[in-house]
Each structure stands twice: as C-alpha cells, then as structure tokens.
Amino acid sequence: MFKWLGRLKWYWKALLGLILVLGAVSVFMFVFMVQKDAEHFESDSYVRTSGSSASTVVVYFSRNGHTQALARALARTFDADLVEIKACDYPLNLLGFMHAASSARNHDRCEISPDVVDLSSYDTVFLGAPIWLRWPAAPLWSFVEKNDFTGKKVTLFATMNHIYKQEAVDAFKKSVEERGGEFQEFIYLKRGRIFSQLGREEFLGAIGTLVENELKE
Ligand SMILES: Cc1cc2nc3c(=O)[nH]c(=O)nc-3n(C[C@H](O)[C@H](O)[C@H](O)COP(=O)(O)O)c2cc1C
C-alpha cells in the first residue's frame, strides 16, 4: 500500500515528514488549548458583612474564574459591594470559546444579567473582564453602554495571558467618560503564555501584590 513512498526522492520524504510533524504538533496544541479553556479557576467566595453602606462597587465578568478571583480580592480589600455580570453565551467548551472569539473579533454586544445597576450610592466603580483578542471581553462593554457613571471614579481591571491593546483601553476610557465617569487607570494581571502560565499559588500571590499596590495609592 505504501510502496509509492519508497519510490519518492529523499526531499519529498523529508517534506512529507515535516508536514506530518507539524500536523501532529498543531493537533496537540489545539487539544491542549481546548482542555485548558474548559478549566475553571476556583477562588474563595466573598460576601460583604459590614453594616455600613459601601462606597465602592466591583462589577465584573469572568468566563474561567481568573478575573473573578481578582474581583473578589479587590472587593475584600476595599470593603466593596460585588456584582457579577453573567452572560450565558460563552460556556466552557469549544463552542463557547469560538463564540467568545467571534464576539471579540466583531466587537459584538451580548445579553447580560444584570444589565443595569443603580450606581448612585457609590463613589468608586471597578469594572473587570478578561482580555479577548486584545480587548476587554464583550459583556463588559455591554454593561458600560447600559449604565450611568456620572460623577464616579472608574478603574478598569483585567486578567489576560500576555497581551492587550492600548487602543482598547483608550476606547473603554472614552466610553466611560461619555457616560459621565472619571476614568482613573487600567490595572491588569498577566498569567503568561499558554504553555508557561503562572501556577495557582503564583497567580494568587500576584493578585495579592496588585491589590496591595492599589491600596497604597
Ligand atoms: C476567545 C479568547 C480570546 C483571548 N484573547 C486573549 C488576548 O488577546 N490576549 C491575552 O493575553 N489573553 C487572551 N485570552 C486569555 C484570557 O484573557 C485569560 O485566560 C484570562 O485570564 C481569562 O479570564 P477569566 O478566567 O476571568 O475568564 C483569550 C481568551 C479567550 C477565551
């Protein structure tokens, strides 16, 4: 059946070998990525117990739990109220990943819950999301466009593997300012490229450092 292989010149055999190796590496990387994308990062839950009303609120969307861990740490540090934005369109499977990528590519907006939050009693709003295709994820844009930030100090926070676009942060700042907010800064945590990411303890340590720095300012 493979007699024709023996008749091939050495360079055709080398090319065929290279194609097979590259194919195998691509399949391995794809399976690794899909498996990693299906993992959820668990962190300690946060419930505000203080009696007085909070002056800070942390609003976030998180698909795999990393931004949630950062959001919870910020809320704990600033004794803030915590609001999770849910978006059912991005389950932890291949379809969810592909939809997330296409939403990011097209700068789509999506159904979220809650879509409107009464922010009137807060001075400071932290808004968080993962970075998708170098932009904050779609659900956070949907939230910003539906809410009123008049007179609020707004900080954007994100987790990502390793790269974002400054243009995206500038666009986010503009969107907040168009809705009356005073944009403060963008804070973020990089987890590292997919084959060399921070382990659980390292990631939690990095959150601690980031949040401490925020507190000092
Ligand atoms: C569709 C998609 C696109 C992504 N694009 C980027 C990207 O452009 N840059 C980056 O550094 N990380 C990117 N990531 C990785 C996430 O930003 C990173 O895993 C983040 O910590 C996930 O946060 P979460 O656990 O709160 O969902 C992407 C992830 C997904 C699902």
The ligand as a Gaussian input file, in Angstrom:
#p B3LYP/6-31G(d) Opt

LIG

0 1
 C      -11.635000      33.955000      23.000000
 C      -10.453000      34.303000      23.849000
 C       -9.544000      35.237000      23.406000
 C       -8.436000      35.586000      24.196000
 N       -7.581000      36.546000      23.742000
 C       -6.535000      36.938000      24.518000
 C       -5.677000      38.010000      24.110000
 O       -5.846000      38.650000      23.062000
 N       -4.626000      38.332000      24.901000
 C       -4.371000      37.663000      26.066000
 O       -3.391000      37.994000      26.721000
 N       -5.193000      36.669000      26.500000
 C       -6.277000      36.300000      25.761000
 N       -7.129000      35.320000      26.200000
 C       -6.884000      34.674000      27.513000
 C       -7.705000      35.325000      28.650000
 O       -7.617000      36.714000      28.640000
 C       -7.180000      34.823000      30.005000
 O       -7.204000      33.435000      30.049000
 C       -7.993000      35.411000      31.166000
 O       -7.244000      35.364000      32.365000
 C       -9.296000      34.658000      31.366000
 O      -10.028000      35.305000      32.364000
 P      -11.278000      34.601000      33.083000
 O      -10.743000      33.356000      33.743000
 O      -11.765000      35.586000      34.062000
 O      -12.293000      34.276000      32.024000
 C       -8.239000      34.959000      25.445000
 C       -9.170000      34.019000      25.899000
 C      -10.278000      33.702000      25.117000
 C      -11.298000      32.720000      25.628000

